[in-house]
Amino acid sequence: MSARSIGFRLPSASVVRSALSRRWAVGALPLVLGAIAVLVMGGVHAAGDGPVVGPRVPVIAVGSQAVGAGAVFDGSLQAVRQSVLSAQASGRIASLSVKAGDRVKAGQVLAVIDDRATQAGVAQAQAGLAQADANLGNAKAAYERARDLRAQGFLAQAAVDAALAQYKAAQAGTAAARAGQTQASVAQGFTRLTAPWDGWVLATHAEAGALAMPGAPVLTVYAPQPMRAVVHVPASMQALALSAQKVEIQLPGTDRWVAPASTSSVPAADPVSQTVEWRLNLSDADGAGQVPGRQTRVRFVGGNAQADRQRLVVPATAVLRRGELTGVYVVTAKGEGQAEGFALRAVRTGATHGEGVEVLAGLKAGDRVALDPVRAGLAGAQPAAK
């Protein structure tokens, strides 16, 4: 900004030199510089002075309306197919080939427990089966010879019966050896933990080298589909939940409310928390991209609107949520003769009814609130003309 544009002229260099050459120049110089500073600041202020024009924001008057009976509860997402894989044999974990967050395929070996003892058992069972097969073959041949000799009259019937008994005993021994081999193979399988389905590793509960005991958890695996919302409804409100005409789930991270593909509840209340567990399965489209553990909300919408349930309701878009703050921008008058503006007011919200939200505290009937709280928070924002 030049000195000419703000309405004054700076002294020329000759004038300044003439003033400095005089005896009173030392006292006059601060006065000259101060006058220049005052003129410059005054010019800058004059150039920036003027009213700030802000956006025009549409508003709506808050009023009471009849709403239906219902309730909203916090819940969480859960995988329908989720398993904790535990060791079935004791021993040290020889290898753990996956970690939390890894994708796995059905049948993939995830962990191996030291299986030297079970390998020896399998080898022993195989040797026992081979020995039993050999005894069976020998007993069968002896019985057939005794039977032929008996037919020719060279052998007594008692000898044939004895050969037959030995043959049957050999058959039983072979069957026992084969069962022992199967048992050893099953025990060998207990030393390997495999994925029951295609999915993800949710958590690992042990590390390689740790001692595994039968029943001790090692891994948690889940399938990404299907997903369900789990909510615990107070036993005192179970009747309302059962009679609800509509049940909806809010997808985490969005404002979308969707209907579950199927619902079920445990036919008993928890004796400690006095709640009933509800499980609401999501459709494949709604459950896509969701992960277990995310918080969600479930609402049970009751019957028709009742006249005796009058509530202050504002559009959901008018509610501003910033961390722990929930509020709305209310139209306020700055003073007599001045334009109206907006002031942020904290409110306490209740249940959601379609596109509206109940306001339990912070507003009264007749208050006007901004429909766009983001624009209402800008400098100079004013309510739009009716």
C-alpha positions in Angstrom: 0.0 0.0 0.0 1.6 3.4 -1.0 1.5 6.6 1.0 -0.5 8.3 -1.8 -3.3 5.6 -1.6 -3.9 6.2 2.1 -4.3 9.9 1.7 -1.1 11.7 2.9 2.3 12.7 1.4 5.6 11.8 3.0 8.1 14.7 3.5 10.8 15.0 0.8 14.4 14.1 1.6 15.5 17.8 1.4 13.0 18.8 4.1 14.2 16.0 6.4 17.9 17.0 5.9 17.0 20.6 6.6 15.2 19.7 9.8 18.1 17.5 10.9 20.6 20.3 10.3 18.8 22.6 12.8 19.4 22.5 16.6 15.9 21.3 17.4 16.0 18.4 15.0 16.8 15.9 17.8 13.5 16.7 19.5 11.5 17.0 16.3 12.5 13.7 14.7 10.4 11.5 17.1 7.4 13.7 16.5 7.7 13.4 12.7 8.1 9.6 12.8 5.2 9.2 15.3 2.9 11.3 13.0 3.9 9.1 10.0 3.1 5.9 12.0 -0.3 7.3 13.1 -1.2 8.2 9.6 -0.1 4.8 8.2 -2.1 2.9 10.9 -5.1 5.1 10.5 -5.0 4.5 6.7 -4.7 0.8 7.0 -7.6 0.6 9.5 -9.7 2.8 7.2 -8.9 0.5 4.3 -10.0 -2.7 6.2 -13.0 -1.2 8.0 -16.4 -2.4 7.0 -19.0 -5.1 7.9 -18.1 -8.8 7.3 -20.6 -10.4 5.0 -21.2 -14.1 5.9 -23.3 -16.9 4.4 -27.1 -17.1 4.6 -28.1 -20.3 6.3 -31.6 -21.8 6.2 -33.2 -22.3 9.6 -36.2 -24.2 11.0 -38.4 -23.6 14.0 -38.3 -26.3 16.7 -41.6 -27.7 17.6 -43.2 -30.7 19.4 -44.5 -33.6 17.5 -45.9 -37.0 18.3 -43.4 -39.9 18.1 -43.8 -43.6 18.4 -42.5 -45.7 21.3 -39.1 -47.1 20.9 -35.6 -47.4 22.3 -32.0 -47.1 21.1 -29.2 -49.3 22.5 -25.4 -49.4 21.9 -24.1 -52.6 20.5 -21.1 -54.0 18.7 -20.4 -56.0 15.5 -19.5 -59.7 15.7 -18.5 -62.3 13.2 -21.0 -65.1 12.9 -18.2 -67.6 12.2 -15.5 -66.9 14.7 -13.5 -69.6 16.5 -10.8 -69.8 19.1 -8.4 -72.5 18.0 -7.0 -74.4 21.0 -4.3 -77.0 21.4 -5.5 -80.6 21.7 -2.1 -82.0 22.6 0.5 -80.9 25.1 4.0 -79.8 23.9 5.9 -76.8 22.9 4.7 -74.7 19.9 7.3 -75.5 17.3 6.1 -73.0 14.7 3.5 -70.2 14.4 3.2 -69.2 10.8 0.6 -66.4 11.1 0.0 -63.3 13.1 -2.9 -61.0 13.8 -4.3 -59.5 10.6 -3.1 -62.2 8.2 -5.5 -63.7 5.8 -5.9 -67.5 5.9 -7.4 -70.2 3.7 -9.5 -73.2 4.9 -7.3 -76.1 5.8 -4.1 -74.0 6.0 -1.7 -75.1 8.8 -1.4 -72.1 11.2 0.6 -73.6 14.1 2.5 -76.8 14.7 3.2 -78.3 18.2 6.3 -80.4 18.8 5.1 -83.8 17.4 8.1 -86.1 17.9 6.2 -88.2 20.4 3.2 -88.5 18.2 5.4 -89.4 15.2 6.9 -92.2 17.2 3.4 -93.4 18.1 2.4 -93.4 14.4 5.5 -95.5 13.5 4.8 -97.9 16.3 1.2 -98.3 15.2 2.2 -98.9 11.6 4.7 -101.6 12.8 2.0 -103.2 14.9 -0.4 -103.3 12.0 2.2 -104.9 9.8 2.8 -107.6 12.4 -0.9 -108.2 12.8 -1.3 -108.6 9.0 1.5 -111.2 9.0 -0.1 -113.2 11.8 -3.4 -113.0 10.0 -2.0 -114.4 6.8 -0.3 -117.2 8.7 -3.4 -118.1 10.6 -5.5 -118.0 7.4 -3.2 -120.4 5.6 -3.1 -122.8 8.6 -6.8 -122.9 8.8 -7.2 -123.6 5.1 -4.7 -126.5 5.3 -6.4 -128.0 8.3 -9.8 -127.7 6.6 -8.4 -129.5 3.5 -6.8 -132.3 5.6 -10.0 -132.8 7.5 -11.8 -133.2 4.2 -9.4 -136.0 3.3 -9.7 -137.7 6.7 -6.1 -137.0 7.8 -6.9 -134.6 10.6 -9.3 -134.5 13.5 -12.1 -132.0 13.8 -10.5 -130.6 17.0 -7.4 -129.5 15.0 -9.6 -127.7 12.5 -11.5 -125.9 15.2 -8.2 -124.8 16.8 -7.0 -123.4 13.5 -10.2 -121.6 13.0 -10.0 -120.0 16.4 -6.4 -118.8 15.7 -7.6 -117.4 12.4 -10.4 -115.4 14.1 -8.0 -114.2 16.8 -5.6 -113.0 14.1 -8.5 -111.1 12.4 -9.3 -109.4 15.7 -5.6 -108.5 16.2 -5.5 -106.9 12.8 -8.6 -104.8 13.5 -7.1 -103.7 16.8 -3.8 -102.8 15.1 -5.6 -100.8 12.4 -7.6 -98.9 15.1 -4.4 -98.2 16.9 -2.9 -96.7 13.7 -6.0 -94.5 13.3 -5.7 -93.3 16.9 -2.0 -92.5 16.4 -2.8 -90.6 13.2 -5.5 -88.6 15.0 -3.1 -87.8 17.8 -0.6 -86.7 15.2 -3.3 -84.4 13.7 -3.8 -82.8 17.1 -0.4 -81.2 16.8 -1.4 -79.1 13.9 -3.9 -76.2 14.1 -5.6 -75.5 10.7 -8.0 -72.8 9.6 -11.6 -73.9 9.7 -12.6 -71.5 6.8 -11.4 -68.7 4.7 -11.0 -65.6 6.8 -8.6 -63.5 9.0 -6.6 -64.0 12.1 -8.1 -61.8 14.7 -5.6 -62.5 17.5 -2.8 -64.8 18.6 -2.7 -65.9 22.2 0.7 -67.7 22.3 4.1 -67.4 20.7 6.4 -70.0 19.1 8.3 -71.8 21.8 5.6 -71.5 24.4 4.2 -74.6 26.1 0.8 -75.6 24.7 -1.7 -77.5 26.9 -4.9 -79.1 25.9 -7.7 -76.5 25.8 -5.3 -73.5 25.9 -6.2 -70.9 23.2 -3.6 -70.3 20.6 -5.4 -68.4 17.8 -8.7 -66.6 17.0 -9.9 -66.8 13.4 -13.0 -65.3 11.9 -14.7 -65.3 8.5 -15.5 -61.8 7.1 -19.0 -62.8 6.2 -21.6 -62.9 7.6 -21.6 -60.2 10.2 -24.1 -59.5 13.0 -24.8 -56.8 15.5 -25.0 -57.9 19.2 -26.9 -55.8 21.7 -27.9 -56.4 25.3 -31.4 -55.2 26.0 -32.4 -54.5 29.6 -34.8 -57.2 30.8 -37.3 -54.5 31.7 -37.5 -53.5 28.1 -37.6 -56.9 26.5 -41.4 -56.7 26.0 -40.9 -53.5 24.0 -38.2 -55.1 21.9 -40.3 -58.1 21.2 -43.3 -56.0 20.1 -41.3 -53.6 18.0 -42.6 -53.2 14.5 -39.2 -52.4 13.1 -35.6 -53.0 14.1 -32.7 -51.1 12.5 -28.9 -51.1 12.8 -26.7 -48.0 12.3 -23.7 -49.0 10.2 -20.5 -47.9 12.0 -19.0 -44.7 10.7 -22.1 -43.7 8.8 -25.6 -42.3 9.3 -27.2 -45.2 7.5 -29.8 -47.3 9.3 -30.4 -50.7 7.8 -32.8 -53.5 8.5 -31.2 -56.8 9.7 -31.5 -59.9 7.5 -32.7 -61.9 10.6 -33.0 -61.4 14.3 -32.9 -63.7 17.3 -32.7 -63.4 21.1 -31.4 -65.6 23.8 -34.5 -67.0 25.7 -33.1 -66.1 29.1 -31.8 -63.0 30.9 -28.3 -62.7 32.3 -28.6 -63.1 36.1 -25.9 -60.5 36.8 -26.5 -57.7 34.2 -30.3 -58.4 33.9 -30.0 -58.0 30.1 -31.1 -60.2 27.2 -28.8 -60.7 24.3 -30.1 -59.9 20.8 -28.3 -61.0 17.6 -29.1 -59.3 14.4 -27.5 -60.6 11.2 -26.5 -58.1 8.5 -27.0 -58.8 4.9 -23.9 -59.5 2.8 -24.1 -56.1 1.2 -24.5 -54.2 4.5 -21.8 -56.3 6.2 -19.2 -55.9 3.4 -16.2 -54.0 4.7 -17.2 -54.3 8.4 -14.9 -55.7 11.0 -15.7 -57.3 14.4 -15.6 -55.1 17.5 -16.8 -51.9 16.0 -19.5 -50.0 18.0 -22.9 -49.7 16.5 -26.4 -48.6 17.6 -29.6 -50.6 17.4 -33.1 -49.1 17.6 -36.4 -50.8 18.2 -39.3 -48.8 16.8 -42.7 -49.5 18.4 -46.2 -49.0 17.3 -48.0 -46.0 15.9 -47.3 -42.5 17.1 -49.1 -41.6 20.3 -50.5 -38.2 21.1 -49.3 -38.4 24.7 -45.7 -38.7 23.5 -44.9 -35.2 22.4 -41.2 -34.5 21.9 -39.0 -31.7 20.6 -37.6 -33.0 17.3 -34.9 -31.4 15.1 -33.5 -32.7 11.8 -30.5 -34.9 12.2 -28.5 -32.7 9.9 -28.9 -29.7 12.3 -27.1 -31.5 15.1 -23.3 -30.9 15.3 -21.1 -33.5 17.0 -17.5 -32.7 17.8 -16.0 -35.2 20.2 -18.0 -35.1 23.4 -19.9 -32.0 22.4 -23.4 -32.3 20.9 -25.0 -29.0 20.0 -27.0 -26.9 17.5 -26.6 -23.3 16.2 -29.6 -21.2 17.5 -30.6 -17.9 16.0 -29.9 -15.0 18.4 -30.3 -11.2 18.1 -27.0 -9.3 18.6 -28.8 -6.1 19.7 -31.5 -3.6 18.8 -31.2 -2.6 15.1 -28.5 -5.2 14.4 -28.7 -8.3 12.1 -29.5 -11.7 13.7 -26.7 -14.2 14.1 -26.0 -17.7 15.4 -24.9 -19.0 18.8 -23.8 -22.6 19.5 -25.9 -24.2 22.2 -25.2 -27.6 23.8 -28.1 -30.1 23.8 -28.8 -33.6 25.0 -30.3 -35.8 22.4 -32.5 -38.9 22.7 -33.9 -41.4 20.2 -33.8 -41.1 16.5 -37.1 -41.0 14.6 -36.5 -41.3 10.8 -34.7 -38.1 9.8 -35.3 -36.4 13.1 -33.6 -36.6 16.5 -35.3 -36.0 19.9 -33.9 -33.1 22.0 -34.2 -33.8 25.7 -32.6 -30.7 27.0 -31.1 -27.4 25.7 -33.9 -26.2 23.4 -37.5 -25.0 23.8 -40.4 -24.9 21.4 -40.1 -21.9 19.0 -36.3 -21.8 18.9 -34.9 -21.5 15.4 -31.9 -23.7 14.6 -29.6 -23.7 11.6 -30.0 -26.7 9.2 -26.4 -26.4 8.2 -24.3 -26.1 11.4 -21.0 -26.0 9.5 -21.9 -22.8 7.6 -23.6 -21.4 10.6 -20.3 -21.4 12.5 -18.6 -19.2 9.9 -18.0 -15.5 10.7 -20.9 -13.2 9.8 -23.4 -16.1 9.2 -27.0 -14.9 9.2 -30.3 -16.8 9.0 -31.8 -16.9 5.5 -34.9 -14.8 4.9 -38.1 -16.7 5.3 
